[in-house]
Amino acid sequence: MAEAVALAKLHSVAEVDRALGVAAIAGRFAENDLISILSYQAGLESVEPSRATEQHSLQPGTSAWSSFGITNDKDEH
């Protein structure tokens, strides 16, 4: 919050408030996250955080595990 107060002296209170809202939604409160959000928002009318969906995620799927635990009759002989 000290960073937000300091930034409110350089930016408008509304801009800092909007950046705090975006930070809260995105879960971004590490060092310099707020200033990064403020820098990105400069000149934009509205900013919504983007979230990756299952179709657009970098997380690998679980299809490699689909046959886990399934035995093959050929393997038992």
C-alpha positions in Angstrom: 0.0 0.0 0.0 2.9 2.3 0.6 3.8 1.9 -3.1 0.3 2.8 -4.1 0.3 5.9 -2.0 3.7 7.0 -3.5 2.4 6.3 -7.0 -0.7 8.3 -6.4 1.6 11.4 -6.1 2.8 10.7 -9.7 -0.4 9.4 -11.2 -4.0 10.2 -10.6 -5.7 8.5 -7.7 -8.2 7.0 -10.3 -5.3 5.5 -12.3 -3.8 3.9 -9.2 -7.2 2.7 -8.0 -7.8 1.1 -11.4 -4.3 -0.5 -11.3 -4.9 -1.9 -7.8 -8.2 -3.4 -9.1 -6.4 -5.1 -11.9 -3.7 -6.3 -9.6 -6.3 -7.8 -7.2 -8.1 -9.6 -10.0 -4.8 -10.9 -11.5 -3.3 -11.7 -8.1 -0.2 -9.5 -8.9 1.2 -7.9 -5.8 4.9 -8.6 -6.1 7.5 -5.9 -6.2 7.1 -3.5 -9.1 3.8 -5.2 -10.3 1.8 -2.1 -9.6 4.1 0.2 -11.5 4.2 -2.3 -14.4 0.4 -2.3 -14.5 0.3 1.5 -14.4 2.8 1.7 -17.2 0.7 -0.7 -19.3 -2.5 1.2 -18.6 -1.1 4.5 -19.7 -3.3 5.8 -22.5 -5.8 2.9 -22.3 -9.4 3.5 -21.5 -10.0 0.2 -19.8 -7.9 -2.8 -19.0 -9.1 -6.3 -18.2 -6.6 -8.9 -17.2 -6.5 -11.8 -19.6 -6.6 -15.4 -18.4 -5.6 -18.4 -20.4 -8.4 -20.9 -21.1 -8.0 -24.6 -21.4 -7.9 -24.2 -25.1 -5.1 -21.5 -24.9 -3.0 -22.7 -22.0 0.7 -23.4 -21.9 0.0 -26.1 -19.3 0.5 -29.6 -20.8 -2.5 -31.8 -20.8 -3.1 -35.1 -19.1 -3.5 -37.2 -22.2 -0.1 -38.9 -21.5 -1.6 -40.4 -18.4 -4.7 -41.8 -20.2 -3.4 -45.4 -20.3 -1.8 -45.3 -16.8 -2.8 -48.4 -14.9 -4.3 -50.2 -17.9 -2.7 -53.6 -18.4 -2.2 -55.3 -21.7 -2.8 -59.1 -21.9 0.4 -59.4 -24.0 2.5 -57.8 -21.1 1.3 -60.5 -18.6 2.6 -63.5 -20.6 
